[in-house]
Amino acid sequence: MLQIKLILVEPKYQINLGSIARVAKNFGIDRLNIVKPRANITGHRAIMFSKHARSYLEDAKIYRSFGDSIRDCDIVVGTTGIWRKGKANFGNIYLAQEVFERINSIKRDVKVGIVIGRDDIGLLPGELERCDFIAYIGSNPQYPILNISHSIAILLYLFTNGKFSSMYEGKFGHLAEEDETKMLFKLFDRQIQGKNVRDKKAISRVFRRIIRISQPKREEIHALITALKKDAE
């Protein structure tokens, strides 16, 4: 399982700091690690935008240098919104989901430092060169630069790898079982037998294809079964 260390380099704006604290708590990150903050990390706006994640700002670990912040990481993932900035490390630039897939394929526990650059100028070329991977979030080429808090939300969703998904399994319904789908098909075929329509087999095939492609939930299948049963009565 990946251990995630979130590192912010010289954040400048309190609003972003507050938003990032909130996102970090959303995805179960333990704490914020900040390299030489330029903003007051416990300022009024930072606290206001952090909502219920105020403690992430108050308990953030502060580093004097970028090097110190990544020293305990097994793998360092930098980020850039302008991929040409990393041309010296061109072979290490991947789409964000590809970075996750490569790291997740490692069959051992690793500590991954996800490094977010400055609000205004991002990571410097020298900092990018110290990263094992550089993650690029594919977006509209006409406006590819994401706000750092938005980038962090996307990256943490990827890298926490469904950490909380198991908590919601079944809460939004389950896909229909094969025997339930077969019952629906049987009822539908019985219905069209009594209709004055041509090529009943073709209609049956179309209905089956639509149902299988749509991947209905059990509740949806049961609703259709109930409707067809009542129509047959």
C-alpha positions in Angstrom: 0.0 0.0 0.0 1.3 3.4 -0.9 2.1 5.9 1.8 1.5 9.4 0.6 3.5 12.4 1.8 2.0 15.7 0.5 4.6 18.4 0.0 3.9 22.0 -0.9 6.7 24.2 -2.1 6.6 27.9 -1.1 2.8 28.4 -1.2 1.9 32.0 -1.7 -1.8 32.4 -1.3 -3.8 31.7 1.9 -6.9 30.7 -0.1 -5.0 27.8 -1.8 -3.5 26.7 1.5 -7.0 26.5 3.1 -8.4 24.6 0.1 -5.5 22.2 0.1 -5.9 21.5 3.8 -9.5 20.6 3.1 -8.7 18.3 0.2 -5.9 16.6 2.2 -8.4 15.7 4.9 -11.0 14.6 2.3 -8.6 12.0 1.1 -7.1 10.9 4.5 -3.7 12.4 4.2 -2.0 12.6 7.6 -0.6 16.1 7.5 0.7 18.9 5.3 4.4 19.3 4.7 5.4 22.8 3.6 8.7 24.1 2.2 9.3 27.8 3.1 5.8 29.1 3.0 5.4 32.6 1.7 1.8 32.9 3.0 0.7 33.0 6.6 -0.4 29.4 6.9 -2.7 30.1 9.8 -3.9 33.4 8.5 -7.6 34.3 8.5 -8.3 33.3 4.8 -6.4 30.1 5.1 -8.4 29.1 8.2 -11.6 30.2 6.6 -11.1 28.1 3.4 -9.9 25.1 5.3 -13.3 24.6 6.9 -13.0 21.6 9.2 -9.3 20.9 8.3 -7.9 23.8 10.3 -5.7 21.4 12.3 -3.8 20.6 9.1 -2.6 24.2 8.9 -1.9 24.5 12.6 0.1 21.2 12.7 1.8 21.4 9.3 5.5 20.4 9.2 7.7 23.2 7.9 10.9 22.5 6.0 13.8 24.9 5.2 14.6 23.3 1.8 13.1 21.2 -0.9 15.8 18.6 -0.4 15.0 18.2 3.3 11.3 17.7 2.5 11.9 14.7 0.2 14.7 13.1 2.1 12.5 10.3 3.7 10.6 9.5 0.4 11.3 6.4 -1.6 9.8 7.9 -4.7 9.3 11.6 -5.5 6.5 12.7 -7.9 6.7 16.2 -9.1 4.0 18.1 -10.9 3.9 20.5 -13.8 1.3 22.2 -15.9 3.8 23.1 -18.5 5.5 19.9 -19.6 8.2 21.6 -21.6 9.6 22.9 -18.3 10.8 19.4 -17.6 12.5 18.8 -21.0 15.8 18.0 -19.3 13.9 15.1 -17.6 11.7 14.4 -20.6 11.8 10.6 -20.1 10.3 11.0 -16.6 7.2 12.9 -17.7 3.9 10.9 -17.8 0.2 11.5 -17.5 -0.8 11.4 -13.9 -2.7 8.1 -14.2 0.3 6.5 -15.8 2.5 7.6 -12.9 0.1 6.0 -10.4 -0.1 2.8 -12.4 3.7 2.5 -12.6 4.2 3.1 -8.9 1.3 1.0 -7.8 2.8 -2.0 -9.7 5.7 -2.1 -7.3 5.1 -5.0 -5.0 6.2 -3.4 -1.7 5.2 -0.6 0.6 6.7 2.7 -0.6 6.5 6.2 0.7 5.6 8.5 -2.2 6.2 12.2 -1.9 3.7 14.1 -4.1 5.3 17.6 -4.6 3.2 20.6 -5.6 5.0 23.6 -6.9 4.5 27.3 -6.2 1.1 28.9 -6.9 2.7 31.3 -9.4 5.7 29.6 -11.0 5.4 25.9 -10.1 8.5 23.8 -9.5 11.9 25.1 -10.7 13.8 23.0 -13.3 16.4 22.0 -10.7 13.6 20.7 -8.5 12.0 18.8 -11.3 15.3 17.1 -12.0 15.2 15.7 -8.5 11.9 14.0 -9.0 11.6 10.3 -10.1 8.4 11.0 -12.0 6.8 14.2 -13.2 3.1 14.0 -13.4 1.1 15.9 -16.0 -2.7 16.2 -15.7 -4.1 16.3 -19.2 -6.4 19.3 -19.7 -7.6 21.8 -22.3 -4.4 22.8 -24.3 -5.8 26.3 -24.6 -5.8 26.6 -20.8 -3.8 23.7 -19.3 -2.7 25.3 -15.9 -4.8 24.1 -13.0 -5.1 25.7 -9.7 -2.8 23.8 -7.3 -5.6 22.8 -5.0 -7.5 21.3 -8.0 -4.4 19.5 -9.1 -4.0 18.0 -5.6 -7.6 16.8 -5.5 -7.1 14.9 -8.8 -3.7 13.4 -7.7 -4.9 12.4 -4.3 -8.0 10.7 -5.8 -5.7 8.7 -8.1 -3.0 7.9 -5.5 -5.2 6.9 -2.6 -6.4 4.2 -5.0 -10.0 4.0 -3.8 -9.0 4.0 -0.1 -12.5 4.9 1.0 -14.4 3.2 -1.9 -15.0 0.0 0.1 -17.0 2.0 2.6 -19.6 2.8 -0.1 -19.9 -0.6 -1.8 -23.5 -1.5 -2.1 -24.8 1.8 -0.9 -25.8 2.8 -4.4 -27.3 -0.5 -5.4 -25.9 -3.7 -7.0 -25.9 -4.8 -10.6 -28.6 -7.2 -11.5 -27.9 -10.9 -11.3 -28.0 -13.1 -14.4 -31.1 -15.0 -13.3 -33.0 -11.7 -12.7 -32.0 -10.5 -16.2 -33.1 -13.9 -17.7 -36.5 -13.5 -16.0 -36.9 -10.1 -17.5 -36.1 -11.4 -21.0 -38.6 -14.3 -20.5 -41.3 -11.9 -19.6 -40.5 -9.5 -22.5 -40.6 -12.4 -25.0 -44.0 -13.5 -23.6 -45.3 -10.0 -24.0 -44.3 -9.6 -27.7 -45.7 -13.0 -28.6 -49.1 -11.6 -28.2 -48.4 -8.5 -30.2 -49.0 -8.0 -33.9 -45.4 -7.1 -34.8 -43.1 -8.5 -37.4 -39.8 -10.2 -36.7 -40.3 -10.8 -33.0 -36.8 -12.4 -32.7 -35.1 -9.3 -33.9 -37.1 -7.2 -31.4 -36.1 -9.6 -28.7 -32.4 -9.3 -29.7 -32.5 -5.5 -29.6 -34.1 -5.6 -26.2 -31.5 -7.9 -24.8 -28.7 -5.8 -26.3 -30.1 -2.6 -24.8 -30.4 -4.2 -21.3 -26.9 -5.7 -21.3 -25.2 -2.5 -22.6 -27.0 -0.4 -20.0 -25.8 -2.6 -17.1 -29.0 -2.0 -15.0 -29.1 -2.3 -11.2 -31.2 -4.8 -9.4 -33.8 -2.2 -8.5 -34.2 -1.2 -12.1 -34.6 -4.8 -13.3 -37.1 -5.5 -10.6 -39.1 -2.4 -11.7 -39.3 -3.6 -15.3 -40.2 -7.2 -14.2 -43.0 -5.8 -12.0 -44.3 -3.7 -14.9 -44.3 -6.6 -17.3 -45.9 -8.9 -14.8 -48.7 -6.5 -14.2 -49.2 -6.0 -17.9 -49.5 -9.7 -18.3 -52.2 -10.1 -15.6 
